[in-house]
Amino acid sequence: MKTILRASAICLLFAGSAMALTGERMAEMPLDKMTPAQRAVADAIMSGPRKGIGGPFNAWLRSPELADRLQKVGEYIRFNTSLDKRINEMAIIMTAQHWGSQYEWFAHAPLAIKAGLDPAIVAAIGAGNKPDKMKDDEAIVWEFTTQLRRDHGVDDAIYARALEKFGEQGIMDLVAVNGYYDVVSMTLNVARVAPPAGEQMPFKQAGR
């Protein structure tokens, strides 16, 4: 209950700058209207840990082979990387903020808090600011991800810190989290997938 209340409080902090996203471009695809290929992918997604085909999946199903390949990659990246779930989710919400993807933020900011990320860090990321009082691994993820997006690469100093903390597998997993959720956020923005009505977001929706 405390986690839910803290997550709600973060959203309310930014009520003044909220911007509702309307006019979703791709209607929800009913199961009984899907092609056999689409239904097979939908069933695979729903039988896994996600349990539904919301978010980007409804859009991806327009290209079922793409949807299948992405959902398999995404299952690893969301649930099974070598990174602690707290910093995995931190990288995800940094991606949501970077792309101005309100739905991605709505979906993952509460998960970041549930995984142990300080709500103050979540709030700072939502506002586009560098958080204060980060743990060592959080500071590495923030700097690595910030450099990767700003400079299209990372310098030797942050690479060395990431290597010491996460190893080569962790570095590749962190890069993949950023890249996969880039695709997710771009999909959500292009398809105009909206958070539920009334949800307050810390940033304006990109493209609106």
HELIX and SHEET records of a PDB file:
HELIX    1   1 LYS A    2  LEU A   13  1                                  12    
HELIX    2   2 ALA A   15  SER A   17  5                                   3    
HELIX    3   3 LEU A   31  LYS A   33  5                                   3    
HELIX    4   4 PRO A   36  MET A   46  1                                  11    
HELIX    5   5 PHE A   57  TRP A   60  1                                   4    
HELIX    6   6 PRO A   64  PHE A   79  1                                  16    
HELIX    7   7 LYS A   85  TRP A   99  1                                  15    
HELIX    8   8 GLN A  102  LYS A  114  1                                  13    
HELIX    9   9 PRO A  119  GLY A  126  1                                   8    
HELIX   10  10 ASP A  136  ASP A  151  1                                  16    
HELIX   11  11 ASP A  156  ALA A  191  1                                  36    
END                                                                             
